[in-house]
Amino acid sequence: MKKWIQKSLMAAVALVTFGFITPSHEIWDQLLDERGQKEIAGSTGTAVAAELPTTITEADEAPFSELAKAAARDQSYEKFGSKIGPAISDEFDQVILPKIEEAIEMTLSSIDDDAFRSLSISEHPAGGYSEKIFHIFDTESGRDLIRFHVRTDKRPLDGYYFNFHYHTAEDGYSRHIVLGDIFWSKNTPPKWLS
């Protein structure tokens, strides 16, 4: 089937069903599986997240802390998008990312070895003006261990800054533990994921 017909059909079904059947719905996965074109409907973010738990349980391959650090960088750049990412990447890699990795190590060092098996990392950062980059949580209880966020601050006469911080479960996520700030400009920054 031609690509434009497939896309038109998907859009028409989504409109007619008021969004209950979206282009990433299981119906499309099955339809495209039969034709060998699964990559059109599936999202890569879901595929990566589906692979993560199997990798975490295999302790011989890589420890969870290393997977969490890699996910921290990936999720951060996903949140930055193509507009913010290139502008702040150098300062983020040099200043903020090492502090994120240190916070992950510090938090995971206080956890016993059995608890590592049920830890996971949230799949997608929040877009728009939301703060969430990623969370590390316990899959059995659903409780977050640590939450990494970035907030856009406007300082009078200075301009816009990105404030990177995290929250821990120890204090009920009430305290902002600051990782650092990165200057954007005096102009309003674009939304996250753009």
TAZI-V183903 format. One record per helix or strand of 3 or more residues. SS is the DSSP state (A for helix, B for strand). FROM is the first residue (numbers start at 0). LEN is the number of residues. If there is no record, write none. Layout:
BEGIN
[[SS,FROM,LEN] [SS,FROM,LEN]]
END
This chain:
BEGIN
[[A,2,14] [A,25,10] [A,37,4] [A,43,14] [A,63,46] [A,112,6] [B,118,3] [B,131,7] [B,143,12] [B,158,10] [A,168,3] [B,176,9]]
END
